[in-house]
Amino acid sequence: MNAQSGYEIREMYKNSIKYNYELNRKLDTAAIRTFDKKFIVSEGYKVGTKWKDIDKKLTDSVYKLSGFGYYVELESGWNLVFCIGTTCTDNLPENNAEVVCIEKRMRERMKNKSLLLKK
């Protein structure tokens, strides 16, 4: 059970990569994520990629989900997730911050995202 979302978490393996997925009360997939460094999104990023190595166009449109982290949305539909500090959103990611997981979430959960445009 995910304490933040209240959704049940299950795991699966595909191509020897471990994924966790959340099921909502209707047993629909609410989110899928991986902490596995073997998973590489089509844009070339993976868990462990540093903030400074991500295209500036992407980091300029980072958004924050309080208590969950900072998200960089990719064209592929995946999100690079950064967890900064004890709340995961203590402050904006800095150059050496690393992607902690890569995930896709249901759109309804994204309604409350706060867009943070960095100048």
N, C-alpha and C positions, 0 to 999 in steps of 0.2 A: 504494500500500500504506500503510495506517495503521500507523505504527510502534508505537503503543500497543496496538492490538487485533490486529494481524497480518492484518486483513481487507483485501481489495481495495476500493479506492474508485473509484467511477464517478460521472459527472455527467450530469444531464439538465436540460432546461428544460421548464417547463409554464407557460403564461400569462405568458411572458417572465420567469419567476422561475427562477433557477438553484438546483438542489438537488444535494447530494452524497449518495450512498448507499453503504453498505458491504455487501459480499457475504461471507458466511461460506464455509467450505469446501464446504458443500452447495449453494452458490450461492443461498441464501435471503437476503433482505434482513435485515441485522442492525441497521441504523440508517439513518435518513434525516435530513438536516439542511440548513439554509439559513443563509447569512450575508447574504442579500439583504434590504435594508430595505423592499422592496416587499411582502414577505410579511407579512400581518397575521393572527394567529390569531383565532378567533371571539371570544375574550375581549377583543380590542382591542390586544394587545401586539405589539411587533415588535422586530427587532434595533435596538439603540440605546435602548430603553426603560430608564429609570433605576430602580434598586432602590426609591427612595422613591416612585415612581409605581405600584408594584405593590400590589395589595390585601394588607393586613397579614395576613389569614388565610392567604394563600398563602406569604408570606415567612416566617411563623412555622413553617412545616413544610418549609423548605428542607432538602435533603439533599446530602451530599458524596460524590462518587466520586473518591477520591484520584487525583491526576494528570490527571483529566478536567475537574473543575470543580464548581461548585455548581449544583444543579438545583431549579427551582421547577416542580412538576407542576401541569398545568392540567387542568380538566375535559374539555377537548377531546382529551386524550391527548398533546398536545405538551408539551415541557419548555422553559422558558426557561433558558438556560445562561449562567453567569457564570464568567469565568476571571480569578482574582485572583492576581497575582504570577507568578513564573517557573514555579511548579508547577501553576498554575491553582487551587490550593487552599491558598495561603499563609495566608490569613485570611478570615474571613467578609466577604461583600459589605457595603459601606457605602452610604450614601444616594446618592452620585453614581456608583456602579458601574453599568455598562451591560450589557444583554443582548448577548452576543457572537454567539450563534447560537440558533436554535430547532430542536429535534430531537425525534424519536421513536426509542426504542430497543427492542430485543427485551427481553422480560421476564427471560430468563435472565441477562442482563447486569446487571440491576438487583438481583439477590439480595444483593449485597455493599454496598448503599448504607447510608450512616450517616445516620440521621435526626438533624437538629440543630434542636431546638426552642428558639427564642429566647424569653426571658422579657421 
